[in-house]
Amino acid sequence: MTSIQTPERLKIVEKVAALGPAFAARAHQIDADAVFPYENWNDLANAGLLGIVIPESHGGLGSDFVGYALASEEIGRHCVTTAITFNMHVATTLLVGGIADMLDLTEEEKAFLDERRNLLWPGVVGEHHIHSQPFSEGIMTGATVGYATRAKPVDGGYLVTGRKIFASLAGASTYHNVLCLVEGDDRLRLLGVPHNGEGVSIVGDWDPLGMRGSDSRDLEMDNVFVPSEHEWLPPGVFNQCADRFPYFFMTLSFSFLGLMRGILDFTENYLKNSGRREFAVKQQGWAAMNLRYEQTRALCYSVLADVCVDPTSAQIDKAWASMISTMEGAPEVASTAIRICGGRSMLRPSYIERAYRDSRCGATMLPWSVEVCLERLGRTRLFDDEK
């Protein structure tokens, strides 16, 4: 137990860990068929975990950003596909909940937010609504720029038109929560596009190298009506979140930190039961894997200990460094595990073979992909006019 691993947070992690064996048992078939992990999500819903960051007073588990990070890590240890899809759902409840509470809102904005919470939270807790958060459009790499999706104000709401790529949970979501702009207004809006809305299309095939159960097909919207009550945040509040709480963009990495732990679990079991742990070369590889994991986790937990609104430039730099360390560290550890466990680890079904593919693909995910973080970290302190 540490200042991060409080009793309240660990209680939720234990709830997740109880589901772990079932998640792990289903992981191969999810990957083989490239299908969304519906059974795992039913387990999450029945355990109350869809409302992990929704206040207890509203039926949720009442955790916070750090508590979610630890829970996501534990899910990733057993099934990283379930972890990364769960991340997309929790992203909305974090934004509408604890993150919004840290920002500067007017009384009018607070009233707006309360109305939306009273709609969104019961839907998640009582009806097990699934929320996705497809941001990427393939236009630019920035987190809050390059949005071509448009919302046209009409009586009672908006008509939304646009396209989101890699829209995880494409076939499973109740709401696709998209960032979009109203013409002539630079404030980003977060609108809940109903999955069954007229003008919604899920297009393309989904047969990727890794993260095969995320169902990240393209989401196309053609004048889809979104009622005003499904505008989950006051206009412009997401802009404030991106500027003042950038930790929001590193949530995906917690799943992959858990995957690293899962790779260690597998490799340890292999070495102890194969009769090969006596070989020095195996011991050296095992040591290298553990060293990489401990360095990565220490950096991630250091970031979590600092989490606050309005972080300093040094704190943001550390968050970028943590993203790089985790998203590059996971495939590095998986690669070492393949060498240690030998040729049979490359044959399907193999946990290590699957973990390598999943981890290698994770580094490409926007908005804080490894390339984006490297570019930003590489410029830090070299240009006085940049944060």
C-alpha positions as CSV (number, residue, x, y, z in Angstrom):
1,M,0.0,0.0,0.0
2,T,1.3,3.5,-0.9
3,S,-0.1,7.0,-1.0
4,I,-1.5,6.0,-4.4
5,Q,-2.7,2.5,-3.4
6,T,-5.2,3.6,-0.7
7,P,-7.6,1.1,0.9
8,E,-10.5,2.6,-1.1
9,R,-8.8,2.2,-4.4
10,L,-7.4,-1.2,-3.6
11,K,-10.9,-2.5,-2.8
12,I,-11.9,-1.7,-6.3
13,V,-8.8,-3.3,-7.7
14,E,-9.7,-6.4,-5.8
15,K,-13.1,-6.3,-7.4
16,V,-11.4,-6.2,-10.8
17,A,-9.0,-8.9,-9.9
18,A,-11.8,-11.3,-9.1
19,L,-12.9,-11.0,-12.7
20,G,-9.4,-11.5,-14.1
21,P,-9.4,-15.3,-14.6
22,A,-12.6,-15.2,-16.6
23,F,-11.2,-12.4,-18.7
24,A,-8.0,-14.2,-19.4
25,A,-9.8,-17.4,-20.3
26,R,-11.8,-15.6,-23.0
27,A,-9.0,-13.5,-24.4
28,H,-7.8,-15.9,-27.1
29,Q,-11.2,-16.3,-28.7
30,I,-11.8,-12.6,-28.6
31,D,-8.5,-12.1,-30.4
32,A,-9.1,-14.9,-32.9
33,D,-12.5,-13.8,-33.9
34,A,-11.8,-10.0,-33.6
35,V,-15.0,-9.5,-31.7
36,F,-16.0,-7.1,-28.9
37,P,-15.6,-8.7,-25.4
38,Y,-19.4,-8.6,-24.6
39,E,-19.1,-11.2,-21.9
40,N,-16.4,-9.3,-20.1
41,W,-18.4,-6.1,-20.3
42,N,-21.4,-7.9,-18.8
43,D,-19.2,-8.9,-15.9
44,L,-18.0,-5.3,-15.5
45,A,-21.6,-4.1,-15.5
46,N,-22.7,-6.7,-13.0
47,A,-19.8,-5.7,-10.7
48,G,-20.8,-2.1,-10.8
49,L,-17.6,-1.1,-12.6
50,L,-19.2,0.8,-15.4
51,G,-19.8,3.4,-12.8
52,I,-16.3,3.2,-11.3
53,V,-15.9,7.0,-11.2
54,I,-19.6,7.9,-10.6
55,P,-20.2,9.1,-7.1
56,E,-21.6,6.5,-4.6
57,S,-24.5,8.9,-3.9
58,H,-25.5,8.2,-7.6
59,G,-25.0,4.5,-7.4
60,G,-21.4,4.4,-8.6
61,L,-18.2,3.2,-6.9
62,G,-17.0,6.7,-6.2
63,S,-13.4,6.3,-7.3
64,D,-11.3,9.0,-8.9
65,F,-8.8,9.4,-11.7
66,V,-6.0,7.6,-9.9
67,G,-8.4,4.8,-8.7
68,Y,-9.4,4.3,-12.3
69,A,-5.8,4.1,-13.4
70,L,-5.1,1.3,-10.9
71,A,-8.3,-0.6,-12.0
72,S,-7.4,-0.2,-15.6
73,E,-3.9,-1.6,-14.9
74,E,-5.4,-4.7,-13.3
75,I,-7.8,-5.3,-16.2
76,G,-5.0,-5.0,-18.7
77,R,-3.1,-7.6,-16.7
78,H,-5.7,-10.2,-17.7
79,C,-7.2,-8.9,-21.0
80,V,-5.8,-5.7,-22.5
81,T,-8.6,-5.5,-25.1
82,T,-11.2,-5.3,-22.4
83,A,-9.0,-2.7,-20.6
84,I,-8.6,-0.4,-23.6
85,T,-12.3,-0.5,-24.5
86,F,-13.2,0.1,-20.9
87,N,-11.0,3.2,-21.0
88,M,-13.1,4.7,-23.8
89,H,-16.2,4.3,-21.7
90,V,-14.7,5.7,-18.5
91,A,-13.3,8.7,-20.3
92,T,-16.7,10.2,-20.6
93,T,-17.7,9.6,-17.0
94,L,-14.3,11.1,-15.9
95,L,-14.9,14.2,-18.0
96,V,-18.5,14.8,-16.8
97,G,-17.5,13.9,-13.3
98,G,-14.3,14.4,-11.3
99,I,-12.4,16.3,-14.0
100,A,-15.1,18.8,-14.6
101,D,-15.3,19.4,-10.8
102,M,-11.7,20.6,-10.9
103,L,-12.2,23.2,-13.5
104,D,-13.5,26.8,-13.3
105,L,-17.2,26.8,-14.2
106,T,-19.7,29.5,-14.0
107,E,-22.9,29.0,-12.1
108,E,-24.7,28.5,-15.3
109,E,-22.2,25.9,-16.5
110,K,-22.5,24.1,-13.2
111,A,-26.3,23.9,-13.5
112,F,-25.9,22.6,-17.1
113,L,-23.5,19.9,-15.9
114,D,-25.8,18.8,-13.0
115,E,-28.6,18.3,-15.5
116,R,-26.4,16.2,-17.7
117,R,-25.1,14.1,-14.8
118,N,-28.7,13.4,-13.7
119,L,-29.3,11.8,-17.2
120,L,-25.9,10.2,-17.9
121,W,-25.1,8.6,-14.5
122,P,-28.4,6.7,-14.1
123,G,-28.1,5.5,-17.6
124,V,-24.7,4.0,-16.9
125,V,-25.5,2.6,-13.4
126,G,-29.1,1.5,-13.9
127,E,-29.3,0.6,-17.6
128,H,-25.7,-0.2,-18.2
129,H,-25.3,2.3,-21.1
130,I,-21.9,2.0,-22.8
131,H,-20.2,5.3,-23.8
132,S,-17.5,5.5,-26.4
133,Q,-15.3,8.5,-27.1
134,P,-14.0,8.5,-30.7
135,F,-11.8,11.5,-31.2
136,S,-9.6,10.7,-34.2
137,E,-10.4,11.9,-37.6
138,G,-7.1,11.3,-39.3
139,I,-6.6,15.0,-40.0
140,M,-4.0,16.1,-37.5
141,T,-2.1,14.6,-34.6
142,G,-3.0,17.3,-32.0
143,A,-5.3,16.4,-29.1
144,T,-7.7,19.4,-29.6
145,V,-7.2,20.5,-33.1
146,G,-8.2,19.4,-36.6
147,Y,-11.8,18.5,-36.1
148,A,-13.9,18.5,-39.2
149,T,-17.1,17.1,-37.6
150,R,-19.7,19.8,-37.4
151,A,-22.8,20.3,-35.3
152,K,-25.6,22.5,-36.7
153,P,-27.9,23.9,-34.0
154,V,-31.6,23.1,-34.7
155,D,-34.7,23.2,-32.5
156,G,-34.1,20.8,-29.6
157,G,-30.5,20.0,-30.4
158,Y,-28.0,19.6,-33.2
159,L,-27.6,17.9,-36.5
160,V,-24.1,16.3,-36.5
161,T,-22.2,15.4,-39.7
162,G,-18.7,14.0,-39.8
163,R,-16.5,10.9,-39.7
164,K,-14.4,9.4,-36.8
165,I,-11.8,6.8,-37.5
166,F,-10.7,4.0,-35.1
167,A,-14.0,4.5,-33.3
168,S,-13.5,1.9,-30.6
169,L,-16.7,0.1,-29.4
170,A,-18.2,0.9,-32.7
171,G,-20.8,-1.8,-32.6
172,A,-21.3,-1.9,-28.9
173,S,-21.8,1.7,-27.8
174,T,-25.1,3.2,-26.6
175,Y,-23.6,6.6,-27.3
176,H,-20.7,7.7,-29.5
177,N,-19.5,10.8,-27.7
178,V,-17.9,12.9,-30.4
179,L,-16.0,16.2,-30.3
180,C,-17.3,18.6,-32.9
181,L,-17.6,22.3,-33.7
182,V,-20.4,24.7,-34.5
183,E,-19.6,26.8,-37.5
184,G,-18.1,30.2,-36.4
185,D,-17.5,29.0,-32.8
186,D,-14.1,27.6,-31.7
187,R,-15.5,26.0,-28.5
188,L,-15.4,22.2,-28.7
189,R,-18.6,20.4,-28.0
190,L,-19.0,16.9,-26.6
191,L,-22.2,15.4,-28.1
192,G,-23.6,11.9,-27.4
193,V,-24.5,10.6,-30.8
194,P,-27.1,7.7,-30.3
195,H,-25.8,4.5,-31.8
196,N,-29.2,3.8,-33.4
197,G,-29.7,7.4,-34.6
198,E,-30.9,7.9,-38.2
199,G,-27.8,8.8,-40.3
200,V,-25.3,6.8,-38.2
201,S,-23.2,4.2,-40.1
202,I,-20.5,1.9,-38.8
203,V,-18.4,1.1,-41.9
204,G,-15.3,-0.8,-42.9
205,D,-13.8,-4.2,-41.9
206,W,-12.0,-4.8,-38.7
207,D,-9.2,-7.3,-39.1
208,P,-6.2,-5.6,-37.5
209,L,-2.8,-6.9,-36.3
210,G,-3.5,-6.3,-32.6
211,M,-6.2,-5.0,-30.2
212,R,-8.6,-7.0,-32.3
213,G,-11.5,-7.0,-29.9
214,S,-11.8,-3.2,-29.7
215,D,-14.1,-3.1,-32.7
216,S,-12.6,0.2,-33.9
217,R,-14.4,0.6,-37.2
218,D,-15.2,4.0,-38.7
219,L,-18.1,6.0,-37.5
220,E,-19.9,8.1,-40.1
221,M,-22.6,10.6,-39.3
222,D,-24.9,12.3,-41.8
223,N,-27.2,14.9,-40.2
224,V,-27.7,12.8,-37.1
225,F,-30.0,14.5,-34.7
226,V,-28.6,14.8,-31.2
227,P,-31.0,16.2,-28.5
228,S,-29.6,19.1,-26.5
229,E,-29.7,17.0,-23.3
230,H,-27.1,14.8,-24.8
231,E,-24.5,17.6,-24.9
232,W,-22.6,16.1,-22.0
233,L,-20.4,19.2,-21.3
234,P,-21.0,22.9,-21.5
235,P,-19.5,24.3,-24.7
236,G,-15.8,24.9,-24.4
237,V,-15.3,23.0,-21.1
238,F,-13.5,20.2,-23.0
239,N,-11.0,22.9,-24.2
240,Q,-10.4,23.8,-20.6
241,C,-10.0,20.2,-19.7
242,A,-7.4,19.7,-22.4
243,D,-5.5,22.7,-21.4
244,R,-5.7,22.3,-17.6
245,F,-5.9,18.6,-17.0
246,P,-3.8,17.0,-19.8
247,Y,-3.4,13.8,-17.8
248,F,-6.7,12.8,-19.4
249,F,-4.9,11.9,-22.5
250,M,-2.6,9.3,-20.9
251,T,-5.4,7.0,-19.6
252,L,-4.8,4.4,-22.3
253,S,-1.3,3.8,-21.0
254,F,-2.6,2.3,-17.7
255,S,-4.0,-0.7,-19.7
256,F,-0.6,-1.4,-21.2
257,L,1.2,-1.1,-17.9
258,G,-1.1,-3.9,-16.8
259,L,-0.3,-5.8,-19.9
260,M,3.4,-5.6,-19.0
261,R,2.5,-7.2,-15.6
262,G,0.6,-9.9,-17.4
263,I,3.6,-10.7,-19.6
264,L,5.7,-11.1,-16.5
265,D,3.1,-13.4,-14.9
266,F,3.2,-15.6,-18.0
267,T,7.0,-15.7,-18.2
268,E,7.5,-16.4,-14.5
269,N,5.1,-19.4,-14.8
270,Y,6.9,-20.7,-17.9
271,L,10.3,-20.5,-16.3
272,K,9.2,-22.2,-13.1
273,N,7.4,-25.0,-14.8
274,S,9.6,-25.7,-17.8
275,G,12.7,-26.6,-16.0
276,R,14.7,-23.8,-17.6
277,R,14.9,-21.3,-14.8
278,E,18.4,-22.7,-13.9
279,F,19.9,-21.3,-17.1
280,A,21.8,-18.0,-16.6
281,V,20.7,-16.6,-19.9
282,K,17.0,-17.1,-18.9
283,Q,17.7,-15.5,-15.5
284,Q,19.3,-12.5,-17.2
285,G,16.4,-12.0,-19.6
286,W,14.0,-12.3,-16.7
287,A,15.9,-9.7,-14.8
288,A,15.9,-7.3,-17.7
289,M,12.1,-7.7,-18.1
290,N,11.5,-6.9,-14.4
291,L,13.9,-4.0,-14.5
292,R,12.0,-2.4,-17.4
293,Y,8.7,-3.0,-15.8
294,E,9.7,-1.5,-12.4
295,Q,11.2,1.6,-14.1
296,T,8.0,2.1,-16.1
297,R,5.7,1.6,-13.2
298,A,7.7,3.9,-11.0
299,L,7.5,6.6,-13.5
300,C,3.8,6.1,-14.1
301,Y,3.1,6.1,-10.3
302,S,5.2,9.2,-9.9
303,V,2.9,10.9,-12.4
304,L,-0.2,9.7,-10.6
305,A,1.1,11.1,-7.3
306,D,1.4,14.5,-9.0
307,V,-2.0,14.5,-10.7
308,C,-3.6,18.0,-10.4
309,V,-5.3,20.7,-12.3
310,D,-2.9,23.1,-14.0
311,P,0.3,21.0,-13.9
312,T,3.7,22.6,-14.4
313,S,5.7,22.2,-17.5
314,A,7.9,19.7,-15.7
315,Q,4.9,17.7,-14.6
316,I,3.6,17.6,-18.2
317,D,7.0,16.5,-19.4
318,K,6.9,13.6,-17.0
319,A,3.5,12.6,-18.2
320,W,4.8,12.5,-21.8
321,A,7.8,10.5,-20.6
322,S,5.6,8.0,-18.8
323,M,3.5,7.5,-22.0
324,I,6.7,6.8,-24.0
325,S,8.1,4.5,-21.3
326,T,4.9,2.4,-21.1
327,M,3.9,2.2,-24.7
328,E,7.4,1.4,-25.8
329,G,8.2,-0.7,-22.7
330,A,5.3,-3.1,-23.2
331,P,6.4,-4.4,-26.7
332,E,10.0,-4.5,-25.4
333,V,9.1,-6.7,-22.5
334,A,6.9,-8.9,-24.8
335,S,9.8,-9.2,-27.2
336,T,12.2,-10.4,-24.5
337,A,9.6,-12.8,-23.3
338,I,9.4,-14.4,-26.8
339,R,13.2,-14.9,-26.7
340,I,13.1,-16.4,-23.2
341,C,10.1,-18.7,-23.8
342,G,11.4,-19.8,-27.2
343,G,9.9,-20.6,-30.6
344,R,6.7,-22.2,-29.2
345,S,5.7,-18.8,-27.8
346,M,5.2,-17.6,-31.4
347,L,2.6,-20.3,-32.1
348,R,-1.1,-19.5,-31.8
349,P,-2.8,-19.7,-29.4
350,S,0.0,-18.1,-27.3
351,Y,-0.4,-15.4,-24.7
352,I,3.0,-13.9,-25.6
353,E,2.3,-13.8,-29.3
354,R,-1.0,-12.0,-28.7
355,A,0.6,-9.6,-26.1
356,Y,3.4,-8.7,-28.5
357,R,0.9,-7.7,-31.3
358,D,-1.4,-5.8,-28.9
359,S,1.5,-3.9,-27.3
360,R,3.2,-3.0,-30.5
361,C,0.0,-1.6,-32.0
362,G,-0.8,0.4,-28.8
363,A,2.1,2.8,-29.4
364,T,0.3,4.3,-32.4
365,M,-2.9,5.4,-30.6
366,L,-3.7,9.1,-30.6
367,P,-3.9,11.6,-29.3
368,W,-0.8,11.0,-27.2
369,S,0.9,8.4,-29.4
370,V,4.6,7.7,-28.9
371,E,5.4,9.9,-31.9
372,V,3.4,12.8,-30.6
373,C,4.9,12.5,-27.1
374,L,8.5,12.1,-28.4
375,E,8.0,15.2,-30.6
376,R,6.7,17.3,-27.7
377,L,9.2,16.0,-25.2
378,G,12.0,16.6,-27.7
379,R,11.2,20.3,-28.0
380,T,10.8,20.9,-24.3
381,R,13.1,23.6,-22.9
382,L,14.6,24.1,-26.4
383,F,12.1,26.8,-27.4
384,D,11.3,29.5,-24.9
385,D,7.9,30.3,-26.5
386,E,6.5,26.8,-26.0
387,K,5.1,25.2,-22.9
